[in-house]
Amino acid sequence: MTQIATTPILPAWFVLPLAIATVLVISAHLAAMQHAEMPATRRRLRQANGVVMLVATPMLAYAFGIATTRDPRTFAMVWTACTGLLGMIVLLAGLDILNNLRLYASQRRDLEARAAALRAHLARLASSAAAASADEQPRPEPVGDTPRDQRGSPPRRG
């Protein structure tokens, strides 16, 4: 016969301080994110993920450090909730990845369009500079119009 453990998975003196520290770090991250420069969609996704983490951390602390199998229904509900919250965190992280890929593609298209416009502008400048320098340069005299004695004769070999 298997004996079911009636003690928590980890001691509360170990789990609860870690959970408090984790909640403080997540809260500080959420507060710092308010002042960071980033696209609104990225900010909303990361704020939502941070809020879910703030809910999941105490729930996980309860599941690891307080919940026991003495009350199987509560134990199962707590662990089911933890699993669901962790799934939501992973889902929001995946959406953040997809959003970042979308933002990257948009920025790349914008940069390529700007580069093409700059290349076209540079080509126009180069052609107008070439046309202006061609108008300003003196034209060389044709070689066939000068008399032979002015051109000089080739040296004789002897």
BALOBA-1460 file (C-alpha; in Angstrom, 3 decimals):
// residues 158
<rec num="1" residu="m" x="0.000" y="0.000" z="0.000"/>
<rec num="2" residu="t" x="1.296" y="3.438" z="-0.962"/>
<rec num="3" residu="q" x="1.375" y="6.089" z="1.684"/>
<rec num="4" residu="i" x="0.403" y="9.575" z="0.530"/>
<rec num="5" residu="a" x="2.596" y="12.372" z="1.841"/>
<rec num="6" residu="t" x="0.787" y="14.680" z="4.239"/>
<rec num="7" residu="t" x="3.478" y="17.344" z="4.202"/>
<rec num="8" residu="p" x="4.047" y="20.030" z="1.574"/>
<rec num="9" residu="i" x="6.488" y="19.366" z="-1.253"/>
<rec num="10" residu="l" x="8.971" y="21.944" z="0.075"/>
<rec num="11" residu="p" x="9.174" y="23.662" z="3.455"/>
<rec num="12" residu="a" x="7.341" y="26.997" z="3.717"/>
<rec num="13" residu="w" x="10.402" y="28.723" z="5.205"/>
<rec num="14" residu="f" x="12.180" y="28.041" z="1.894"/>
<rec num="15" residu="v" x="9.333" y="28.713" z="-0.570"/>
<rec num="16" residu="l" x="7.705" y="31.825" z="0.841"/>
<rec num="17" residu="p" x="10.792" y="34.121" z="0.922"/>
<rec num="18" residu="l" x="11.588" y="33.103" z="-2.659"/>
<rec num="19" residu="a" x="8.006" y="33.851" z="-3.678"/>
<rec num="20" residu="i" x="8.121" y="37.270" z="-1.992"/>
<rec num="21" residu="a" x="11.399" y="38.118" z="-3.725"/>
<rec num="22" residu="t" x="9.981" y="36.958" z="-7.057"/>
<rec num="23" residu="v" x="6.851" y="39.091" z="-6.641"/>
<rec num="24" residu="l" x="9.033" y="42.118" z="-5.832"/>
<rec num="25" residu="v" x="11.197" y="41.558" z="-8.922"/>
<rec num="26" residu="i" x="8.152" y="41.138" z="-11.177"/>
<rec num="27" residu="s" x="6.552" y="44.273" z="-9.696"/>
<rec num="28" residu="a" x="9.748" y="46.277" z="-10.211"/>
<rec num="29" residu="h" x="9.941" y="45.028" z="-13.795"/>
<rec num="30" residu="l" x="6.335" y="46.064" z="-14.459"/>
<rec num="31" residu="a" x="6.982" y="49.500" z="-12.951"/>
<rec num="32" residu="a" x="10.169" y="49.985" z="-14.987"/>
<rec num="33" residu="m" x="8.387" y="48.933" z="-18.144"/>
<rec num="34" residu="q" x="6.014" y="51.895" z="-17.769"/>
<rec num="35" residu="h" x="8.854" y="54.302" z="-18.572"/>
<rec num="36" residu="a" x="10.609" y="52.225" z="-21.219"/>
<rec num="37" residu="e" x="10.295" y="53.190" z="-24.861"/>
<rec num="38" residu="m" x="8.648" y="50.345" z="-26.746"/>
<rec num="39" residu="p" x="5.737" y="49.730" z="-29.102"/>
<rec num="40" residu="a" x="2.320" y="49.703" z="-27.432"/>
<rec num="41" residu="t" x="1.541" y="46.135" z="-28.494"/>
<rec num="42" residu="r" x="4.756" y="44.856" z="-26.924"/>
<rec num="43" residu="r" x="4.050" y="46.786" z="-23.719"/>
<rec num="44" residu="r" x="0.499" y="45.411" z="-23.429"/>
<rec num="45" residu="l" x="1.587" y="41.813" z="-23.976"/>
<rec num="46" residu="r" x="4.403" y="42.074" z="-21.455"/>
<rec num="47" residu="q" x="2.190" y="43.796" z="-18.896"/>
<rec num="48" residu="a" x="-0.423" y="41.062" z="-19.262"/>
<rec num="49" residu="n" x="2.257" y="38.411" z="-18.845"/>
<rec num="50" residu="g" x="3.614" y="40.215" z="-15.773"/>
<rec num="51" residu="v" x="0.166" y="40.322" z="-14.166"/>
<rec num="52" residu="v" x="-0.331" y="36.610" z="-14.807"/>
<rec num="53" residu="m" x="3.098" y="35.975" z="-13.251"/>
<rec num="54" residu="l" x="2.087" y="38.040" z="-10.231"/>
<rec num="55" residu="v" x="-0.929" y="35.774" z="-9.781"/>
<rec num="56" residu="a" x="0.967" y="32.558" z="-10.524"/>
<rec num="57" residu="t" x="3.851" y="33.181" z="-8.097"/>
<rec num="58" residu="p" x="1.817" y="33.132" z="-4.854"/>
<rec num="59" residu="m" x="-0.261" y="30.266" z="-6.247"/>
<rec num="60" residu="l" x="2.890" y="28.241" z="-6.907"/>
<rec num="61" residu="a" x="4.244" y="29.162" z="-3.467"/>
<rec num="62" residu="y" x="1.035" y="27.859" z="-1.920"/>
<rec num="63" residu="a" x="1.171" y="24.691" z="-4.039"/>
<rec num="64" residu="f" x="4.800" y="23.944" z="-3.171"/>
<rec num="65" residu="g" x="4.996" y="25.148" z="0.416"/>
<rec num="66" residu="i" x="1.547" y="24.882" z="1.994"/>
<rec num="67" residu="a" x="-0.809" y="22.581" z="0.078"/>
<rec num="68" residu="t" x="-0.894" y="18.954" z="1.186"/>
<rec num="69" residu="t" x="-2.727" y="15.885" z="0.051"/>
<rec num="70" residu="r" x="-4.792" y="15.829" z="3.249"/>
<rec num="71" residu="d" x="-7.381" y="17.763" z="1.278"/>
<rec num="72" residu="p" x="-7.125" y="16.155" z="-2.171"/>
<rec num="73" residu="r" x="-9.707" y="18.438" z="-3.774"/>
<rec num="74" residu="t" x="-7.860" y="21.630" z="-2.789"/>
<rec num="75" residu="f" x="-4.521" y="20.085" z="-3.736"/>
<rec num="76" residu="a" x="-5.810" y="19.155" z="-7.203"/>
<rec num="77" residu="m" x="-7.471" y="22.540" z="-7.742"/>
<rec num="78" residu="v" x="-4.324" y="24.444" z="-6.737"/>
<rec num="79" residu="w" x="-2.110" y="22.406" z="-9.030"/>
<rec num="80" residu="t" x="-4.632" y="22.634" z="-11.868"/>
<rec num="81" residu="a" x="-4.704" y="26.423" z="-11.449"/>
<rec num="82" residu="c" x="-0.893" y="26.527" z="-11.404"/>
<rec num="83" residu="t" x="-0.729" y="24.484" z="-14.583"/>
<rec num="84" residu="g" x="-3.277" y="26.748" z="-16.255"/>
<rec num="85" residu="l" x="-1.438" y="29.897" z="-15.205"/>
<rec num="86" residu="l" x="1.886" y="28.525" z="-16.434"/>
<rec num="87" residu="g" x="0.191" y="27.644" z="-19.717"/>
<rec num="88" residu="m" x="-1.091" y="31.221" z="-19.990"/>
<rec num="89" residu="i" x="2.431" y="32.548" z="-19.352"/>
<rec num="90" residu="v" x="3.823" y="30.366" z="-22.131"/>
<rec num="91" residu="l" x="0.972" y="31.376" z="-24.454"/>
<rec num="92" residu="l" x="1.554" y="35.087" z="-23.809"/>
<rec num="93" residu="a" x="5.287" y="34.609" z="-24.359"/>
<rec num="94" residu="g" x="4.517" y="32.934" z="-27.707"/>
<rec num="95" residu="l" x="2.254" y="35.830" z="-28.675"/>
<rec num="96" residu="d" x="5.047" y="38.219" z="-27.718"/>
<rec num="97" residu="i" x="7.398" y="36.328" z="-30.039"/>
<rec num="98" residu="l" x="4.910" y="36.520" z="-32.918"/>
<rec num="99" residu="n" x="4.346" y="40.212" z="-32.235"/>
<rec num="100" residu="n" x="8.101" y="40.840" z="-32.276"/>
<rec num="101" residu="l" x="8.378" y="39.060" z="-35.621"/>
<rec num="102" residu="r" x="5.562" y="41.242" z="-36.963"/>
<rec num="103" residu="l" x="7.247" y="44.402" z="-35.667"/>
<rec num="104" residu="y" x="10.585" y="43.289" z="-37.145"/>
<rec num="105" residu="a" x="9.028" y="42.698" z="-40.575"/>
<rec num="106" residu="s" x="7.334" y="46.104" z="-40.455"/>
<rec num="107" residu="q" x="10.547" y="47.885" z="-39.478"/>
<rec num="108" residu="r" x="12.473" y="46.022" z="-42.151"/>
<rec num="109" residu="r" x="9.961" y="47.062" z="-44.837"/>
<rec num="110" residu="d" x="10.194" y="50.677" z="-43.658"/>
<rec num="111" residu="l" x="13.999" y="50.605" z="-43.709"/>
<rec num="112" residu="e" x="14.082" y="49.017" z="-47.166"/>
<rec num="113" residu="a" x="11.706" y="51.692" z="-48.482"/>
<rec num="114" residu="r" x="13.849" y="54.444" z="-46.945"/>
<rec num="115" residu="a" x="17.015" y="52.888" z="-48.382"/>
<rec num="116" residu="a" x="15.432" y="52.716" z="-51.851"/>
<rec num="117" residu="a" x="14.361" y="56.357" z="-51.590"/>
<rec num="118" residu="l" x="17.862" y="57.366" z="-50.510"/>
<rec num="119" residu="r" x="19.424" y="55.385" z="-53.374"/>
<rec num="120" residu="a" x="17.096" y="57.100" z="-55.870"/>
<rec num="121" residu="h" x="17.904" y="60.503" z="-54.395"/>
<rec num="122" residu="l" x="21.631" y="59.728" z="-54.551"/>
<rec num="123" residu="a" x="21.318" y="58.659" z="-58.198"/>
<rec num="124" residu="r" x="19.512" y="61.920" z="-59.036"/>
<rec num="125" residu="l" x="22.229" y="63.913" z="-57.283"/>
<rec num="126" residu="a" x="24.981" y="62.010" z="-59.102"/>
<rec num="127" residu="s" x="23.372" y="62.514" z="-62.515"/>
<rec num="128" residu="s" x="22.776" y="66.225" z="-61.914"/>
<rec num="129" residu="a" x="26.374" y="66.625" z="-60.672"/>
<rec num="130" residu="a" x="27.676" y="64.813" z="-63.756"/>
<rec num="131" residu="a" x="25.581" y="67.009" z="-66.034"/>
<rec num="132" residu="a" x="26.761" y="70.170" z="-64.272"/>
<rec num="133" residu="s" x="30.433" y="69.178" z="-64.465"/>
<rec num="134" residu="a" x="30.085" y="68.291" z="-68.154"/>
<rec num="135" residu="d" x="28.759" y="71.793" z="-68.881"/>
<rec num="136" residu="e" x="31.582" y="73.503" z="-66.983"/>
<rec num="137" residu="q" x="34.559" y="71.592" z="-68.431"/>
<rec num="138" residu="p" x="36.327" y="73.128" z="-71.481"/>
<rec num="139" residu="r" x="36.114" y="70.987" z="-74.530"/>
<rec num="140" residu="p" x="39.408" y="69.592" z="-75.788"/>
<rec num="141" residu="e" x="40.577" y="70.779" z="-79.170"/>
<rec num="142" residu="p" x="40.370" y="68.207" z="-81.906"/>
<rec num="143" residu="v" x="43.756" y="66.806" z="-82.890"/>
<rec num="144" residu="g" x="43.167" y="66.824" z="-86.657"/>
<rec num="145" residu="d" x="42.675" y="70.624" z="-86.901"/>
<rec num="146" residu="t" x="46.216" y="71.669" z="-85.914"/>
<rec num="147" residu="p" x="48.926" y="72.013" z="-88.548"/>
<rec num="148" residu="r" x="51.548" y="69.267" z="-88.670"/>
<rec num="149" residu="d" x="54.534" y="71.436" z="-87.727"/>
<rec num="150" residu="q" x="52.829" y="72.668" z="-84.573"/>
<rec num="151" residu="r" x="52.263" y="69.149" z="-83.391"/>
<rec num="152" residu="g" x="55.895" y="68.307" z="-83.813"/>
<rec num="153" residu="s" x="57.449" y="65.488" z="-85.677"/>
<rec num="154" residu="p" x="58.430" y="62.180" z="-84.219"/>
<rec num="155" residu="p" x="62.078" y="61.742" z="-83.267"/>
<rec num="156" residu="r" x="64.308" y="60.192" z="-85.892"/>
<rec num="157" residu="r" x="66.074" y="56.951" z="-85.354"/>
<rec num="158" residu="g" x="69.323" y="56.471" z="-86.876"/>
